[in-house]
Structures are given as structure tokens and as C-alpha cells.
Amino acid sequence: YDDGANVFNFYDNFAGTTLSSKWVLGVSGGTATINNGLSLIVPETVGDYVYVASASAIATPPIIVEAYMNGNSINVAGYRLGFGLVPSQTYLLSSGSSQDHISWQGTEGAHTEIIASVQTGTSYVNPTGVNPVDSNYHIWGLEWLSGMAGFWYNGYSTPTTTTSDVPTDVNYLTLSYEAYSSLSGTPTSLLFQWIRTRAYPPNGTMPSTSLGNFTYNEYITYSS
């Protein structure tokens, strides 16, 4: 299907129709569908959730997490959906709950927006967001460094960073959807084509190679 598993530290493209052993599934009312991609959805019932979390603690800083995700033109309130790093195998909790995380998520009051969120305990910041979310796949990225978190969207632009409320214990990766409270709108599936982690480049700069000047002479010989 592709060669990402041989390139990245952690990678899954959800090929086939069965969840890989890289993950554990948690579900109460929600649905996770694997069909050469991952689809998460919950019904319009408060308390329902579904999550796919890494089977082991895969994240330590510095680390980069990127997902090829489709927010599917969300327009809801009362739901929490997205992906990120958390301290245990669970779903992303509401902002009123005590949960350390670094994540991209549609929050219970966001309607058409997916925001970047960094939280320690009940103290959190939202350094950036995407509004409105369309129905196309984009690369959504986050980075966890010692004392700093960063986010980017739709490519490899300069991250929006924060040093506030950065947790130290978010070693698990989760992809999740929860119906939290005061639901409105019709939930749409949250879609993932792939997700990966990769090492943070040395000094925060991708390595590059440059070639010096060289001389090239071309000789052409004619004969009759």
C-alpha cells in the first residue's frame, strides 16, 4: 500500500479492514471503521465515545506527530473530536476535565472549527485554529518539545508555538470522538488516511545539502 512503516518511527495507513495491533480500541456507542483508512463517529447521545489509542507509550519529547486528516466540514457543538498526545489510553476529554494533552480537536463549543490545544490539569491555551474546516484531507501536525508545543496545518509551514501549559507526561497517541454535552448539529465522520510520528530534526532545522560550483565542458566531434 505504501512504505511509511519503514520510514517513520510510528506509522499506520489503516490498510485493509482490521485495526493493527499497534492500537487499542475503546468504544461506548461510537464506531471505528477501518477500510484503507480510519473513520470515527458517535451517535447523538451524550456520553458516547470511540477512540483508537497507541498500544504502548510511543511519544517522548522531542517528537513530531502528523495526521492526514479530514474534518469533514464539521458543524456541531457538544462534541470533542480529533487526535493528540495524552497520558493514558483514552479519548480527548472536555476542557472542563483535568487531562494533560497536546492536540488538534474540535471542542464542545467550536462548531465549525478545529483548534490546537495544550493543557496541563485544567489550565489550557489554544494557540491557533482552523475555521471553517472543509471536507478535504490535509496534513495536521503537532510537535512536543521540552517546555514547548507547536502546531501546523496543510503542509509544512512555520509552527505556531506556545510555552504555556505544556505537559510532561503525554506519552500515548489517541484518535477520538466523544459526545460530551448540550449536543447540537449532526456529527460527521472524522477521517484519517494515515498518521505518523517522526524524530525532531537537529536544532529544529531539517538537514540540507548544497553543491559547490563546478565546470562542465562538452566536446563534440564531427566526422564524414
C-alpha positions as CSV (number, residue, x, y, z in Angstrom):
1,Y,0.0,0.0,0.0
2,D,2.9,2.3,0.9
3,D,6.3,2.2,2.6
4,G,5.6,4.5,5.6
5,A,6.2,1.8,8.2
6,N,9.8,1.5,7.1
7,V,10.4,5.3,7.1
8,F,8.7,6.7,10.3
9,N,9.1,5.8,13.9
10,F,5.4,5.0,14.2
11,Y,3.1,4.8,11.2
12,D,-0.2,3.4,10.2
13,N,-2.3,3.9,7.0
14,F,-5.1,1.7,8.3
15,A,-4.8,-0.6,5.3
16,G,-7.3,-3.3,4.9
17,T,-10.3,-3.7,7.2
18,T,-8.8,-4.7,10.5
19,L,-7.2,-2.5,13.2
20,S,-3.5,-3.1,13.6
21,S,-2.0,-4.4,16.8
22,K,-0.3,-1.0,17.1
23,W,-3.6,0.2,18.6
24,V,-6.2,-0.5,21.3
25,L,-9.9,0.3,20.7
26,G,-12.2,1.9,23.2
27,V,-15.8,2.3,22.4
28,S,-19.2,3.1,24.1
29,G,-21.8,3.7,21.5
30,G,-19.4,5.1,18.9
31,T,-18.0,3.3,15.8
32,A,-14.5,2.9,14.4
33,T,-14.4,1.7,10.8
34,I,-11.2,0.6,9.1
35,N,-11.3,0.4,5.3
36,N,-8.0,1.5,3.9
37,G,-8.4,4.5,6.2
38,L,-10.0,5.1,9.6
39,S,-13.4,6.6,10.2
40,L,-14.6,7.6,13.7
41,I,-18.2,8.6,14.5
42,V,-20.5,8.8,17.6
43,P,-24.3,9.0,17.6
44,E,-26.2,12.0,19.1
45,T,-26.1,10.5,22.6
46,V,-24.3,12.3,25.5
47,G,-21.6,10.1,27.0
48,D,-20.9,8.0,23.9
49,Y,-17.3,7.9,22.7
50,V,-14.9,6.0,20.5
51,Y,-11.1,6.1,20.5
52,V,-8.1,4.4,18.9
53,A,-5.0,4.8,21.1
54,S,-1.5,3.5,20.7
55,A,-0.9,0.1,22.3
56,S,2.2,1.4,24.0
57,A,3.7,4.7,25.2
58,I,5.3,5.8,21.9
59,A,5.9,9.5,22.5
60,T,8.8,11.3,24.3
61,P,10.0,14.8,23.6
62,P,11.2,16.0,21.2
63,I,8.7,14.4,18.7
64,I,6.5,15.3,15.8
65,V,3.1,13.8,15.1
66,E,1.3,14.3,11.8
67,A,-2.0,13.1,10.5
68,Y,-3.6,13.2,7.1
69,M,-7.0,14.0,8.4
70,N,-10.3,15.1,7.0
71,G,-12.5,17.1,9.4
72,N,-15.5,16.5,7.1
73,S,-16.9,20.1,7.3
74,I,-17.9,19.7,11.0
75,N,-20.6,22.0,12.2
76,V,-21.6,20.7,15.7
77,A,-21.5,21.7,19.3
78,G,-21.1,19.5,22.4
79,Y,-18.7,17.1,20.7
80,R,-14.9,16.6,21.2
81,L,-13.1,15.0,18.3
82,G,-9.5,15.0,16.9
83,F,-6.1,13.5,17.7
84,G,-3.3,14.2,20.1
85,L,-0.9,13.1,22.8
86,V,-2.4,12.1,26.2
87,P,-1.1,10.4,29.4
88,S,-3.1,7.1,29.0
89,Q,-5.1,5.1,26.6
90,T,-8.3,7.2,26.4
91,Y,-10.1,9.8,24.4
92,L,-9.7,13.6,24.4
93,L,-11.7,14.9,27.3
94,S,-13.6,18.2,27.5
95,S,-11.8,21.4,28.5
96,G,-13.6,21.3,31.9
97,S,-12.0,18.0,32.7
98,S,-8.5,17.5,34.1
99,Q,-6.4,16.0,31.3
100,D,-2.9,16.7,30.1
101,H,-2.8,16.8,26.3
102,I,-1.3,18.3,23.2
103,S,-3.9,18.0,20.4
104,W,-5.8,19.2,17.4
105,Q,-9.5,19.0,18.3
106,G,-13.0,20.1,17.6
107,T,-14.2,21.2,21.0
108,E,-17.6,21.2,22.6
109,G,-18.3,24.8,21.6
110,A,-16.3,25.1,18.4
111,H,-19.0,24.4,15.8
112,T,-17.0,24.7,12.5
113,E,-13.5,24.9,14.0
114,I,-10.7,22.6,14.9
115,I,-8.3,24.2,17.4
116,A,-4.9,23.5,18.6
117,S,-5.0,22.8,22.4
118,V,-2.3,22.5,25.0
119,Q,-3.4,21.6,28.6
120,T,-2.0,20.6,31.9
121,G,-4.5,19.7,34.5
122,T,-7.4,22.2,33.9
123,S,-5.2,25.0,32.7
124,Y,-5.0,25.3,28.9
125,V,-4.2,27.5,25.9
126,N,-5.5,27.4,22.3
127,P,-2.7,28.9,20.2
128,T,-4.3,28.6,16.8
129,G,-7.2,27.0,14.9
130,V,-8.7,26.3,11.5
131,N,-12.1,27.7,10.8
132,P,-14.1,26.7,8.9
133,V,-13.0,23.1,8.5
134,D,-13.5,21.8,4.9
135,S,-14.2,18.3,3.6
136,N,-10.7,17.7,2.2
137,Y,-7.7,15.8,3.6
138,H,-4.9,18.0,5.0
139,I,-1.7,17.4,6.9
140,W,-2.3,18.4,10.5
141,G,0.9,18.5,12.6
142,L,2.0,19.0,16.2
143,E,5.3,18.9,18.0
144,W,6.1,18.2,21.6
145,L,9.4,19.6,22.9
146,S,10.6,20.2,26.4
147,G,8.6,23.2,27.6
148,M,7.1,24.0,24.2
149,A,4.4,22.7,21.8
150,G,3.9,23.7,18.2
151,F,1.2,23.2,15.5
152,W,0.9,23.5,11.7
153,Y,-1.8,22.8,9.1
154,N,-2.0,21.9,5.4
155,G,1.7,21.5,4.8
156,Y,5.0,22.3,6.5
157,S,4.6,26.0,7.4
158,T,6.4,27.5,10.4
159,P,4.7,26.2,13.5
160,T,2.6,28.3,15.8
161,T,4.2,27.6,19.2
162,T,3.4,28.1,22.9
163,T,5.4,27.6,26.1
164,S,2.2,27.8,28.3
165,D,0.7,24.8,30.0
166,V,2.9,22.3,28.2
167,P,2.6,18.8,29.9
168,T,5.4,16.4,30.6
169,D,3.5,13.1,30.6
170,V,1.7,12.7,27.3
171,N,3.3,9.5,26.0
172,Y,0.2,7.9,24.3
173,L,-1.3,8.8,20.9
174,T,-5.1,8.9,20.6
175,L,-7.6,9.5,17.8
176,S,-11.0,10.0,19.3
177,Y,-14.6,11.3,19.1
178,E,-16.8,12.0,22.1
179,A,-20.4,13.3,22.6
180,Y,-19.9,15.5,25.6
181,S,-23.0,17.6,26.5
182,S,-25.6,20.0,25.1
183,L,-25.4,18.4,21.6
184,S,-26.4,20.3,18.5
185,G,-25.8,19.7,14.8
186,T,-25.4,16.4,13.1
187,P,-22.0,14.7,13.7
188,T,-20.0,13.8,10.6
189,S,-17.3,11.1,10.5
190,L,-13.7,12.1,11.4
191,L,-11.5,10.6,8.7
192,F,-7.8,9.6,8.8
193,Q,-5.8,8.3,5.8
194,W,-2.6,7.9,7.8
195,I,-0.9,9.0,11.0
196,R,2.8,9.0,11.8
197,T,5.4,10.2,14.3
198,R,8.9,11.3,13.3
199,A,12.0,12.5,15.0
200,Y,12.5,16.2,15.6
201,P,15.3,17.5,13.3
202,P,18.6,18.6,14.9
203,N,18.3,22.1,16.3
204,G,14.8,22.3,14.8
205,T,16.2,22.6,11.2
206,M,15.8,19.9,8.5
207,P,19.2,18.8,7.2
208,S,20.2,20.1,3.8
209,T,23.0,19.6,1.3
210,S,24.4,22.1,-1.1
211,L,26.7,21.6,-4.1
212,G,29.6,23.8,-4.9
213,N,30.4,25.3,-8.2
214,F,31.7,23.0,-10.9
215,T,32.8,23.3,-14.5
216,Y,31.4,21.2,-17.3
217,N,33.0,21.0,-20.7
218,E,31.3,19.3,-23.7
219,Y,33.3,18.2,-26.7
220,I,31.6,17.2,-29.9
221,T,33.5,15.6,-32.8
222,Y,32.1,15.5,-36.3
223,S,33.2,13.0,-38.9
224,S,32.2,12.5,-42.5
